Amino acid sequence: MMFEYTRRRGVRSPVTDAPTFRVGKLARAKTADQTGADISHLIDRSYNYHSPRELHWHLAERLGLAPGAVMLRESAAA
């Protein structure tokens, strides 16, 4: 299952001092036979992610999918 997200600026992590990001919008990726349904309501958009990998794992857990079944890409539109 392919998903696209838009990134919003987060804060610096108090633990690692690294930049974080928040998800602006999360949607199923558009395909020839499906529209890009918005599923932003399924995650906490106020959470500060440290990496796309962390979002990937969180999304797999939230949807009850194996991590290998989830594909994630950042949307070009910000």
C-alpha positions in Angstrom: 0.0 0.0 0.0 1.5 3.3 -1.1 1.0 6.5 1.0 2.0 10.1 0.4 2.5 12.7 3.1 3.2 16.4 3.2 5.7 17.7 5.7 5.2 20.5 8.1 8.0 22.0 10.1 8.4 20.6 13.6 10.6 21.6 16.5 14.1 20.6 17.5 14.1 17.4 19.5 15.0 18.1 23.2 16.6 14.6 23.3 18.7 14.5 20.1 18.7 18.2 19.2 17.8 17.1 15.6 15.1 18.8 13.5 11.7 17.0 13.5 8.7 17.3 11.3 4.9 17.0 11.5 2.6 15.5 8.9 0.5 18.1 7.2 -1.6 15.6 5.2 -1.5 11.8 4.8 -3.2 10.2 1.9 -3.3 6.9 0.0 -1.3 7.5 -3.2 -3.2 8.1 -6.3 -3.2 5.2 -8.8 -5.0 4.5 -12.0 -7.9 2.9 -10.3 -8.0 4.8 -6.9 -8.1 8.4 -5.8 -5.8 9.6 -3.2 -8.1 9.3 -0.2 -7.1 11.5 2.8 -6.4 9.4 5.9 -4.8 12.2 8.0 -7.4 11.6 10.7 -5.8 8.2 11.4 -2.6 9.6 12.9 -1.7 12.3 15.5 -0.7 15.2 13.3 0.8 17.0 16.3 3.5 14.4 16.8 7.0 15.4 15.9 8.6 12.7 13.7 12.4 12.4 13.7 12.5 10.7 10.2 10.3 9.3 7.4 11.3 5.9 8.7 9.7 6.6 12.0 6.5 7.7 10.2 6.6 4.5 8.1 6.7 2.2 11.2 4.1 4.2 13.0 1.8 4.0 10.0 2.3 0.3 9.6 1.5 -0.3 13.3 -1.6 2.0 13.2 -3.0 0.3 10.1 -2.2 -3.2 11.3 0.1 -3.9 8.3 3.5 -5.5 8.0 6.1 -2.8 7.6 7.1 -4.3 4.3 3.5 -3.8 3.0 3.7 -0.1 3.5 5.4 2.3 1.0 5.7 5.9 1.9 6.8 8.9 -0.1 6.9 12.6 0.5 4.5 14.6 -1.7 6.1 17.2 -4.0 3.4 19.7 -3.1 4.2 21.2 0.3 
